[in-house]
């Protein structure tokens, strides 16, 4: 069941918090049937949070459609 959900997902949102500071980031990801992989630089805010925080949550988002809006100022 979870494999079907992951297979239909386009984006993974990784959410963490350090005290009162929330941090949520959308990520492209890979899944090999056992492990979830996401693209990451060797340093940055995301890794700082991961190193400090013992718990993170994530959600998968499927059926994403990107639209271009030329009316944005």
C-alpha positions as CSV (number, residue, x, y, z in Angstrom):
1,X,0.0,0.0,0.0
2,X,2.7,2.6,0.9
3,X,4.6,1.7,-2.2
4,X,1.6,2.7,-4.3
5,X,1.3,6.0,-2.5
6,X,5.0,6.8,-3.0
7,X,4.9,5.7,-6.6
8,X,2.2,8.2,-7.3
9,X,3.9,11.1,-5.5
10,X,5.6,13.9,-7.3
11,X,7.0,15.8,-4.3
12,X,8.1,15.0,-0.7
13,X,7.7,17.8,1.9
14,X,10.1,17.5,4.7
15,X,9.1,19.3,7.9
16,X,11.2,20.0,11.0
17,X,11.2,22.4,13.9
18,X,13.9,23.7,16.2
19,X,12.0,25.1,19.2
20,X,9.6,27.7,17.8
21,X,11.3,27.8,14.4
22,X,9.5,25.6,11.8
23,X,11.1,24.6,8.5
24,X,9.3,22.8,5.7
25,X,10.9,22.2,2.3
26,X,9.6,20.6,-0.8
27,X,12.0,18.0,-2.3
28,X,12.4,15.8,-5.3
29,X,13.1,12.3,-4.1
30,X,13.9,8.7,-5.0
31,X,12.6,5.5,-3.5
32,X,14.2,2.1,-3.9
33,X,11.4,0.1,-2.2
34,X,13.1,0.4,1.2
35,X,14.8,3.8,1.5
36,X,13.8,7.3,0.6
37,X,16.5,9.5,-0.9
38,X,16.3,13.3,-1.5
39,X,18.7,15.7,-3.2
40,X,20.8,17.7,-0.8
41,X,23.8,20.0,-0.8
42,X,26.7,19.1,1.5
43,X,25.8,22.0,3.8
44,X,22.9,24.3,4.5
45,X,19.8,25.0,6.6
46,X,18.2,21.7,5.8
47,X,21.2,19.7,7.0
48,X,21.6,21.9,10.0
49,X,18.1,21.1,11.1
50,X,18.5,17.4,10.4
51,X,21.7,17.2,12.4
52,X,20.1,19.0,15.4
53,X,16.6,17.5,15.4
54,X,15.9,14.0,16.4
55,X,12.5,13.9,14.7
56,X,11.3,15.0,11.3
57,X,8.1,14.3,9.4
58,X,7.4,14.1,5.7
59,X,4.4,13.9,3.4
60,X,4.1,12.8,-0.2
61,X,2.2,14.9,-2.7
62,X,0.9,13.4,-5.9
63,X,-0.8,14.7,-9.0
64,X,1.0,18.0,-9.0
65,X,0.4,20.2,-12.0
66,X,2.6,23.2,-12.7
67,X,1.0,26.2,-14.4
68,X,2.8,29.3,-15.7
69,X,1.1,32.6,-14.7
70,X,2.1,35.5,-16.8
71,X,0.0,37.9,-14.7
72,X,2.4,38.0,-11.7
73,X,4.0,41.4,-11.2
